[in-house]
Amino acid sequence: MLGMAMMAHTDIGKERTLKEWSYVLRQSGFTRFTVNPIRAVQSVSKLIL
C-alpha cells in the first residue's frame, strides 16, 4: 500500500515488477522472498534475512 501512496502523492513513486523487487531485496540483504497475490490491488510479501 505504501508504494501506491508514493505513486499517488509524489513524482518519484514507481510500480515495480517482480524482477525489480528481486534485485532491490537481494541488494538489501534478503536471501529469500515470496510474493503471494491476494484478491486486492496489494500482495503479501514474505522476506527472509
C-alpha positions as CSV (number, residue, x, y, z in Angstrom):
1,M,0.0,0.0,0.0
2,L,2.9,2.4,0.7
3,G,4.1,2.0,-2.9
4,M,0.6,3.1,-4.2
5,A,0.6,6.1,-1.8
6,M,4.0,7.2,-3.0
7,M,2.9,6.8,-6.7
8,A,-0.2,9.0,-5.9
9,H,1.4,11.7,-3.9
10,T,5.0,12.1,-5.2
11,D,6.8,12.3,-8.5
12,I,9.2,9.5,-7.6
13,G,6.8,6.7,-6.7
14,K,7.0,3.8,-9.1
15,E,5.4,0.4,-9.7
16,R,7.9,-2.4,-9.7
17,T,8.0,-5.7,-11.5
18,L,8.8,-8.9,-9.6
19,K,12.3,-8.8,-11.3
20,E,12.9,-5.3,-10.0
21,W,11.7,-6.3,-6.5
22,S,14.1,-9.3,-6.6
23,Y,17.0,-7.0,-7.3
24,V,16.1,-4.5,-4.6
25,L,15.5,-7.1,-1.9
26,R,18.7,-9.1,-2.7
27,Q,20.8,-5.8,-2.7
28,S,19.2,-5.1,0.7
29,G,20.5,-8.4,2.2
30,F,17.3,-10.6,1.9
31,T,18.3,-14.1,0.9
32,R,14.8,-15.4,0.0
33,F,11.4,-14.0,-0.6
34,T,7.9,-15.0,-1.8
35,V,5.1,-12.8,-3.2
36,N,1.6,-14.1,-2.8
37,P,-1.1,-12.4,-4.8
38,I,-4.4,-11.8,-3.0
39,R,-7.8,-10.6,-4.1
40,A,-6.8,-7.0,-3.9
41,V,-4.5,-4.5,-5.5
42,Q,-1.8,-5.3,-3.0
43,S,0.0,-8.6,-2.5
44,V,1.6,-10.2,0.5
45,S,5.4,-10.5,0.7
46,K,7.4,-12.8,3.0
47,L,11.0,-11.7,3.4
48,I,13.8,-13.8,5.0
49,L,17.2,-12.3,6.0
